[in-house]
């Protein structure tokens, strides 16, 4: 099923199609480099995710990679270009580098800030930046062959795209996160599930994507108002206390309870499947 695909054709670092109604399947499309991210890739990623966030035809996003790897992380050649030769005046280099990091962060956090739920499908190599991206999605599924690593320490730097900030909140196990971040060791899908990083494991990449699309289809048939305000409330609660979270959702629901609520309640009585309009 092809819905509004043309607007995404310009993002040549990615493949975007619509295999299920109201569900966008986004694939990182740099298989020759194991789907590593260069400057062009991260720039396109942020712009594309912002468009998906406001596309009325899209209610759920599934994210995976073309080929065996989800992503091997930052393209090493790109890292070398960014660092430069060392001849640059220190204060100017610092300001330039700070802007690059902030721009990169703003792009990589778009799955978290996206209005729509994002389901990440990890498979094969999922190193460094892959963890940053996956830590920002809403639901994580992995194939059995997935190999994770917070790899940045092995190239002499601390991870700076979200892993160190999000993983402790996701797993609640600071000891485990610090072990991984300090050692850079690989960890499996099974270990990830046991600690709470992923919620499901499928035997193969294809089965993992199929599972993700089935989940996405279920979510896409719900009220888009209910789904988007639910995501908004959960994300808000991550950085606020319980009472602040209750106040936030009380305020949201004062205007969010409307036609979709009436439609859902009526369908419960008539046993018909509810149909919700675009948002």
VENHU-V635915 format. One record per residue. PSI is psi in degrees with one decimal (NA if undefined). D_CENTER is the distance of its C-alpha to the mean C-alpha in Angstrom with 2 decimals. Layout:
PSI:D_CENTER, PSI:D_CENTER
This chain:
122.7:22.79, 112.4:22.21, 120.3:21.33, 34.3:21.02, -29.0:19.89, -36.1:22.24, -15.9:20.41, -3.7:17.59, -26.7:20.21, -16.3:20.54, 82.9:17.19, -7.9:18.86, -2.5:16.23, 155.7:14.22, 130.4:15.51, 121.0:14.77, 176.2:16.80, 77.3:17.39, -19.6:18.68, 145.1:18.77, 128.5:19.98, 15.5:17.48, 122.9:14.52, 128.3:12.90, 112.4:12.09, 127.2:10.53, 129.2:11.79, 126.7:11.96, 60.5:15.75, 57.5:17.47, -29.0:18.84, -26.0:21.97, 22.3:20.18, 36.7:17.87, 36.4:15.03, 160.4:15.52, 123.3:14.54, -172.4:17.58, -42.2:18.18, -39.3:18.12, -49.2:14.78, -32.4:12.92, -47.3:15.14, -38.0:14.43, -48.7:10.62, -44.6:11.04, -44.0:13.89, -44.3:12.49, -34.1:9.49, -39.8:12.31, -43.4:14.56, -35.5:12.40, -31.7:12.11, 8.8:15.91, 115.4:16.85, -17.4:19.11, -13.2:18.92, 128.5:15.21, -24.2:14.39, 147.4:11.37, 131.8:8.79, 131.2:8.55, 126.2:7.00, -169.4:9.62, 150.4:12.26, 135.2:15.88, -160.4:18.40, -34.5:18.48, 144.9:15.74, -57.8:11.96, 138.4:12.53, 3.7:15.45, -151.9:14.05, 134.1:16.01, 122.4:18.90, -37.0:22.00, -38.4:24.18, -42.1:21.96, -40.9:22.20, -40.2:25.95, -38.8:26.28, -42.4:24.49, -31.4:26.68, -167.0:29.78, -13.1:33.24, -2.9:33.96, -12.6:36.69, 143.2:34.84, 130.0:36.22, -45.2:34.20, -37.3:33.51, -39.3:32.41, -42.1:30.18, -44.6:28.60, -40.7:27.96, -43.9:26.59, -37.0:24.30, -41.6:23.09, -41.6:22.20, -46.1:20.27, -45.5:18.22, -41.7:17.57, -42.8:16.67, -44.8:14.23, -43.4:12.66, -32.5:12.56, -47.1:10.67, -24.4:8.00, -0.6:7.53, -28.3:7.16, -35.3:3.88, -41.8:6.16, -13.1:9.17, 140.5:8.74, -25.8:11.66, 151.1:10.44, 139.1:8.68, 124.7:5.54, 118.7:6.66, 131.5:5.75, 103.5:9.28, 141.6:10.55, 147.0:14.04, -142.2:16.75, 125.9:16.24, 80.1:13.01, 151.8:14.39, -109.1:13.94, -28.5:11.19, -40.2:9.35, -40.9:9.51, -45.8:8.42, -48.3:5.04, -32.4:5.01, -19.2:6.78, -8.5:4.69, 173.6:3.14, -39.3:6.68, 135.3:8.23, 128.2:8.54, 147.3:11.38, 151.8:13.26, 160.4:16.44, -26.7:19.48, 4.9:19.70, 134.0:16.46, 112.7:17.47, 153.7:15.32, 132.8:16.63, 87.4:16.15, -11.8:18.30, -35.6:18.94, -27.0:22.15, -10.2:23.66, 23.4:23.67, 31.3:25.23, 161.3:22.55, 142.5:20.38, 130.7:16.59, 20.0:15.88, 12.8:12.22, -20.5:11.21, -47.1:11.89, -23.7:15.38, -36.4:14.66, -36.4:11.95, -41.3:13.18, -36.0:16.64, -34.4:15.54, -46.7:13.44, -27.3:16.30, 12.7:19.28, 89.7:20.87, -35.7:21.57, -44.9:24.01, -44.4:21.62, -44.0:18.99, -37.8:21.89, -47.3:23.35, -41.8:20.31, -33.5:19.85, -33.4:23.64, -27.7:24.30, 13.4:21.36, 156.6:22.35, 147.9:20.48, 148.8:19.41, 172.9:19.07, -40.1:17.07, -45.9:20.05, -39.4:20.04, -39.7:16.34, -40.3:17.11, -32.3:20.33, -8.5:18.85, 10.3:16.18, -39.4:12.94, 156.3:12.43, -9.4:14.18, 149.5:15.61, 133.4:17.12, 155.6:18.55, -43.1:21.35, 167.9:20.03, -44.6:17.03, -41.1:18.62, -35.2:19.06, -42.6:15.49, -41.9:14.39, -42.7:17.36, -43.1:16.43, -41.3:12.93, -35.0:14.82, -43.1:17.45, -45.1:15.23, -39.6:13.73, -41.7:17.40, -46.4:18.52, -40.5:16.09, -21.6:16.92, -7.5:20.56, 171.2:20.35, 122.5:21.21, -29.2:18.49, -46.3:20.11, -42.2:19.85, -46.0:16.19, -37.8:15.15, -29.0:17.61, -46.3:16.56, -44.2:12.97, -43.1:14.77, -42.4:17.24, -44.6:15.13, -39.6:13.18, -41.4:16.69, -24.9:18.19, -30.4:16.14, 12.5:18.20, 162.2:21.39, 173.4:24.15, -44.0:24.86, -39.8:27.43, -38.4:25.34, -40.4:22.66, -40.7:25.48, -39.9:26.87, -47.7:23.63, -29.2:23.19, -42.3:26.97, -43.4:26.83, -45.9:23.94, -14.8:25.73, -26.8:28.98, -17.2:27.76, -23.3:25.02, 110.4:27.52, -130.7:29.17, -40.4:29.61, -38.1:26.62, -44.5:28.10, -44.3:31.50, -45.0:30.27, -42.4:28.57, -44.1:31.68, -39.4:34.07, -32.7:32.25, -35.1:32.54, -39.4:36.29, -10.7:36.81, 16.9:34.55, 155.0:33.05, 127.0:29.39, 145.1:28.10, 123.8:26.99, 142.7:24.99, 167.1:25.20, 156.0:22.53, NA:20.80
